[in-house]
Amino acid sequence: MQDEDWTTYLSIRAAWLSFVGGCTQGDIAARLGVSPAKVHRLIAHAQKEGLIRFQIDGRPIECLELEEFITRAFGLSTCIIAPDLGASDPATSIRAVASVAGPYLASVLSAPEVTRVGVGMGRTLKAAVGAMPRISRANLSVISISGSLMRKLSANPFDVVQQLAERTGGEGYFLPVPYFAESLEERDMFLGQRSVQDLLALARQSDVFVVGIGSIDNEGHLVQRGMINKTDQDGLRRSRAVSDLMGRFVSLDGKPAPTPLEEVAVGLHYEEVRGSRVIALVGGESKAEATLAALRTGVITDLIADETLARALRDRIG
């Protein structure tokens, strides 16, 4: 057995003895024949590698009240609010959302009537799939609903098709084109390909859609990953766009924000999924306006967000 495999084996043993068996570090050290300091490092290793997952039944009353308020305000089928973890940075908010979204997605995708899931991309989706327990759904198709590549045709690190296919045992279908084309001519070339047409047709038939909500702010995914440049961002602001929903831009009132960038998006338009089950995952107070705009389109049926974002939404809609 290689060193890394032995470390993983011991980490799993130590984690079981600690969190399930209730053993002290001294007990575990004696059982495994290592020092107490080594036990501490093994458990830390298990946590870092995602070998330990916690599930807490129930949420604070404030979260339940926010869920009811937002559900009523937007006519949602489901709203789940993850408790505030005490830090206001985006990474913490995303981690909070992922902790509740992972098990929820596993439950949704375990349903036998769900055989196709259309997925978007983004940091929150990637974290949620990472927090999702493995399920066995060999007949599940996981399909990109928008271009899986960056504008320069490099891989998008926040595309989750392969990751979700591995978690479910299903089959993944990438859309091998950029999220945004460089021109109308390039977009038409992509959309004219038979393989792209077939994948988009398959995506439209999804039983459920899982999407993120993007902003056009500097800390947003579009800017951070270079999917839009400063000129694009300035144009979006002039058009009063505040939200990116499936590659299309929306103003704060939930109406389309006409912009040339939207014309070169490659993938399904959110109007094409209206009436289907659309689960949106979003985290962070900075996404308040983007989320409000996306919810006002009426396309989203299920929302999973964090408490800081939910409070900001409540404050904005009274």
C-alpha positions as CSV (number, residue, x, y, z in Angstrom):
1,M,0.0,0.0,0.0
2,Q,1.4,3.4,-1.0
3,D,2.0,6.1,1.6
4,E,-0.9,8.3,0.6
5,D,-3.3,5.3,0.6
6,W,-2.1,4.3,4.0
7,T,-2.6,7.9,5.3
8,T,-6.1,7.9,3.9
9,Y,-6.8,4.5,5.4
10,L,-5.7,5.7,8.9
11,S,-7.5,9.0,8.5
12,I,-10.8,7.1,7.8
13,R,-10.2,4.8,10.8
14,A,-9.4,7.8,13.0
15,A,-12.5,9.7,11.9
16,W,-14.8,6.8,12.6
17,L,-13.3,6.2,16.0
18,S,-13.6,9.9,16.9
19,F,-16.9,11.0,15.4
20,V,-18.9,7.8,15.6
21,G,-17.1,5.9,18.3
22,G,-16.7,8.8,20.6
23,C,-13.1,7.8,21.4
24,T,-10.5,10.3,22.7
25,Q,-7.4,11.0,20.7
26,G,-5.5,9.0,23.3
27,D,-7.8,6.0,22.8
28,I,-7.4,6.3,19.0
29,A,-3.6,6.6,19.3
30,A,-3.5,3.4,21.3
31,R,-5.9,1.6,18.9
32,L,-3.9,2.6,15.8
33,G,-0.5,2.4,17.3
34,V,0.4,6.1,16.6
35,S,1.0,9.2,18.7
36,P,-1.9,11.5,19.8
37,A,-0.3,14.2,17.7
38,K,-0.5,11.9,14.7
39,V,-4.2,11.3,15.4
40,H,-4.8,15.0,15.3
41,R,-3.1,15.3,11.9
42,L,-5.0,12.3,10.6
43,I,-8.4,13.7,11.5
44,A,-7.4,17.1,10.0
45,H,-6.4,15.3,6.8
46,A,-9.8,13.5,6.7
47,Q,-11.5,16.9,7.0
48,K,-9.4,18.5,4.3
49,E,-10.0,15.7,1.9
50,G,-13.7,15.8,2.3
51,L,-13.8,12.4,4.0
52,I,-15.9,13.8,6.9
53,R,-19.3,15.3,6.2
54,F,-21.6,16.7,8.9
55,Q,-25.4,16.8,8.7
56,I,-27.4,18.9,11.1
57,D,-31.1,18.3,11.2
58,G,-33.1,21.5,11.4
59,R,-32.3,25.2,10.8
60,P,-32.7,28.3,13.0
61,I,-36.1,29.8,13.3
62,E,-34.8,33.0,11.5
63,C,-34.0,30.9,8.4
64,L,-37.4,29.2,8.4
65,E,-39.1,32.6,8.6
66,L,-36.9,33.9,5.7
67,E,-37.8,30.7,3.7
68,E,-41.5,31.4,4.2
69,F,-41.2,35.0,3.3
70,I,-39.3,34.5,0.1
71,T,-41.5,31.5,-0.9
72,R,-44.6,33.7,-0.6
73,A,-43.0,36.7,-2.3
74,F,-42.0,34.8,-5.4
75,G,-44.4,31.9,-5.5
76,L,-41.6,29.3,-5.1
77,S,-42.1,25.6,-4.6
78,T,-39.1,25.3,-2.3
79,C,-36.8,27.8,-0.5
80,I,-34.0,26.6,1.7
81,I,-31.9,29.1,3.6
82,A,-28.5,28.0,5.0
83,P,-27.6,29.6,8.4
84,D,-25.1,32.5,8.6
85,L,-21.7,31.1,9.4
86,G,-20.4,34.3,10.9
87,A,-18.3,35.7,8.0
88,S,-19.4,37.9,5.2
89,D,-16.9,36.8,2.5
90,P,-18.2,35.0,-0.6
91,A,-16.3,31.8,0.1
92,T,-18.1,31.4,3.4
93,S,-21.5,32.1,1.9
94,I,-20.9,29.6,-0.9
95,R,-19.8,27.0,1.7
96,A,-23.0,27.5,3.7
97,V,-25.2,27.1,0.6
98,A,-23.2,24.0,-0.5
99,S,-23.8,22.3,2.8
100,V,-27.6,22.3,2.3
101,A,-27.7,22.2,-1.4
102,G,-25.6,19.0,-1.7
103,P,-28.0,16.7,0.2
104,Y,-31.0,18.4,-1.5
105,L,-29.7,17.8,-5.0
106,A,-28.9,14.2,-4.0
107,S,-32.6,13.8,-3.0
108,V,-33.9,15.4,-6.1
109,L,-31.7,13.4,-8.5
110,S,-32.4,10.1,-6.7
111,A,-36.1,10.3,-7.8
112,P,-36.6,7.6,-10.4
113,E,-38.7,10.0,-12.6
114,V,-35.7,12.3,-13.0
115,T,-33.7,10.9,-15.9
116,R,-32.3,14.1,-17.3
117,V,-30.8,17.1,-15.5
118,G,-29.8,20.3,-17.2
119,V,-27.0,22.1,-15.4
120,G,-25.5,25.5,-15.5
121,M,-22.1,26.4,-14.1
122,G,-20.5,28.6,-11.4
123,R,-18.7,28.5,-8.1
124,T,-21.7,27.8,-6.0
125,L,-22.8,24.9,-8.2
126,K,-19.3,23.4,-8.1
127,A,-19.2,23.6,-4.3
128,A,-22.7,22.1,-4.0
129,V,-21.9,19.1,-6.2
130,G,-18.7,18.7,-4.1
131,A,-20.8,18.5,-1.0
132,M,-23.3,16.1,-2.5
133,P,-23.3,12.5,-1.3
134,R,-22.7,9.9,-4.0
135,I,-25.9,8.2,-5.4
136,S,-26.3,5.4,-7.9
137,R,-28.2,6.7,-11.0
138,A,-26.6,5.0,-14.0
139,N,-29.5,6.0,-16.2
140,L,-29.2,9.7,-15.4
141,S,-28.1,12.1,-18.2
142,V,-26.3,15.3,-17.0
143,I,-26.4,17.9,-19.7
144,S,-24.9,21.3,-20.1
145,I,-27.5,24.0,-20.8
146,S,-24.9,26.6,-21.9
147,G,-21.5,26.6,-23.5
148,S,-19.0,24.6,-21.5
149,L,-15.9,26.6,-22.6
150,M,-14.4,30.0,-22.0
151,R,-14.4,32.6,-24.8
152,K,-10.9,31.5,-25.8
153,L,-12.0,27.9,-25.9
154,S,-10.2,26.9,-22.7
155,A,-12.0,24.6,-20.2
156,N,-14.2,26.4,-17.7
157,P,-13.1,25.4,-14.2
158,F,-16.7,25.9,-12.9
159,D,-18.4,23.5,-15.4
160,V,-19.9,20.8,-13.2
161,V,-21.1,18.2,-15.8
162,Q,-18.3,15.7,-15.3
163,Q,-18.2,16.2,-11.5
164,L,-22.0,15.6,-11.2
165,A,-21.8,12.6,-13.6
166,E,-19.2,11.1,-11.3
167,R,-21.3,11.8,-8.2
168,T,-24.3,10.1,-9.6
169,G,-22.8,7.4,-11.8
170,G,-24.7,9.0,-14.8
171,E,-23.5,10.1,-18.2
172,G,-22.3,13.6,-18.8
173,Y,-22.9,15.7,-22.0
174,F,-20.8,18.8,-22.5
175,L,-21.8,21.6,-24.8
176,P,-18.4,22.0,-26.6
177,V,-18.7,25.7,-27.4
178,P,-18.0,28.9,-25.4
179,Y,-20.4,30.5,-23.0
180,F,-20.2,33.6,-25.2
181,A,-19.1,33.6,-28.8
182,E,-16.8,36.3,-30.1
183,S,-19.3,37.5,-32.7
184,L,-22.7,36.8,-34.2
185,E,-21.1,35.0,-37.0
186,E,-19.2,32.7,-34.6
187,R,-22.4,32.1,-32.6
188,D,-24.3,31.1,-35.8
189,M,-21.5,28.8,-36.8
190,F,-21.6,27.0,-33.4
191,L,-25.4,26.8,-33.4
192,G,-25.3,25.5,-37.0
193,Q,-23.4,22.4,-35.9
194,R,-25.6,19.2,-35.8
195,S,-23.9,18.0,-32.5
196,V,-24.7,21.4,-30.8
197,Q,-28.3,21.3,-32.0
198,D,-28.7,17.7,-30.8
199,L,-27.3,18.5,-27.3
200,L,-29.5,21.6,-26.9
201,A,-32.5,19.5,-27.9
202,L,-31.5,17.0,-25.3
203,A,-31.1,19.7,-22.7
204,R,-34.5,21.1,-23.4
205,Q,-36.0,17.8,-22.4
206,S,-34.5,17.8,-18.9
207,D,-36.8,16.9,-16.1
208,V,-35.1,19.4,-13.8
209,F,-32.6,22.3,-14.3
210,V,-30.0,23.4,-11.8
211,V,-28.5,26.8,-12.3
212,G,-26.5,29.5,-10.7
213,I,-27.2,33.3,-10.7
214,G,-24.4,35.5,-11.8
215,S,-23.7,39.2,-11.2
216,I,-21.8,41.7,-13.4
217,D,-19.8,43.0,-10.4
218,N,-16.1,42.8,-10.2
219,E,-16.2,39.9,-7.8
220,G,-18.6,38.0,-10.0
221,H,-17.8,34.8,-11.9
222,L,-18.0,36.5,-15.3
223,V,-15.4,39.1,-14.4
224,Q,-13.2,37.0,-12.3
225,R,-12.8,34.3,-14.9
226,G,-12.4,36.8,-17.8
227,M,-15.6,35.8,-19.5
228,I,-16.4,39.4,-19.9
229,N,-14.0,42.3,-20.2
230,K,-14.2,45.9,-19.0
231,T,-15.9,47.1,-22.2
232,D,-18.6,44.3,-21.8
233,Q,-19.1,45.2,-18.2
234,D,-19.6,48.9,-18.9
235,G,-22.1,48.0,-21.6
236,L,-24.0,45.8,-19.3
237,R,-24.2,48.6,-16.7
238,R,-25.5,51.0,-19.3
239,S,-28.2,48.6,-20.2
240,R,-29.1,48.4,-16.5
241,A,-28.3,44.7,-16.3
242,V,-27.7,43.3,-12.8
243,S,-28.1,39.6,-13.3
244,D,-26.8,36.8,-15.5
245,L,-29.3,34.0,-15.8
246,M,-28.2,31.2,-18.1
247,G,-26.1,33.7,-20.2
248,R,-28.9,36.2,-20.6
249,F,-29.0,39.5,-18.7
250,V,-31.8,40.8,-16.6
251,S,-32.5,44.2,-15.1
252,L,-33.6,44.7,-11.5
253,D,-37.3,44.6,-12.4
254,G,-36.9,41.1,-13.9
255,K,-37.1,42.3,-17.5
256,P,-34.6,41.5,-20.2
257,A,-31.7,44.0,-20.4
258,P,-30.9,44.3,-24.1
259,T,-27.2,44.1,-24.7
260,P,-25.0,42.9,-27.6
261,L,-23.3,40.4,-25.3
262,E,-26.6,38.5,-24.9
263,E,-26.8,38.1,-28.6
264,V,-23.6,36.0,-28.7
265,A,-24.6,33.7,-25.8
266,V,-24.6,30.0,-26.8
267,G,-27.0,27.8,-24.9
268,L,-30.6,27.7,-23.8
269,H,-32.4,30.9,-23.0
270,Y,-34.2,31.0,-19.7
271,E,-37.5,31.4,-21.5
272,E,-37.0,27.9,-22.9
273,V,-37.1,26.4,-19.4
274,R,-40.0,28.4,-18.1
275,G,-42.6,26.0,-16.7
276,S,-40.0,23.4,-15.8
277,R,-38.5,22.8,-12.3
278,V,-35.6,25.2,-12.1
279,I,-33.4,25.1,-9.0
280,A,-31.2,28.1,-8.4
281,L,-28.2,28.1,-6.1
282,V,-26.7,31.4,-5.0
283,G,-24.7,32.7,-2.1
284,G,-23.5,36.0,-0.7
285,E,-25.1,39.4,0.1
286,S,-23.3,40.9,-2.9
287,K,-25.6,38.8,-5.1
288,A,-28.8,40.4,-3.7
289,E,-29.7,42.5,-6.7
290,A,-28.8,39.7,-9.1
291,T,-30.9,37.2,-7.2
292,L,-33.8,39.6,-7.0
293,A,-33.8,40.3,-10.7
294,A,-33.6,36.5,-11.5
295,L,-36.5,35.7,-9.1
296,R,-38.6,38.4,-10.7
297,T,-38.4,36.7,-14.1
298,G,-40.7,34.1,-12.6
299,V,-38.6,31.3,-14.1
300,I,-37.0,30.0,-10.9
301,T,-39.1,27.5,-8.9
302,D,-36.7,26.5,-6.1
303,L,-34.1,28.6,-4.4
304,I,-31.2,27.7,-2.1
305,A,-29.4,30.6,-0.6
306,D,-27.6,31.7,2.5
307,E,-29.0,33.7,5.4
308,T,-27.0,36.9,4.6
309,L,-28.4,37.0,1.1
310,A,-31.9,36.1,2.2
311,R,-31.9,39.0,4.7
312,A,-30.7,41.4,2.0
313,L,-33.5,40.2,-0.3
314,R,-36.1,40.7,2.4
315,D,-34.9,44.2,3.1
316,R,-35.1,45.1,-0.6
317,I,-38.6,43.9,-1.1
318,G,-39.9,45.0,2.3
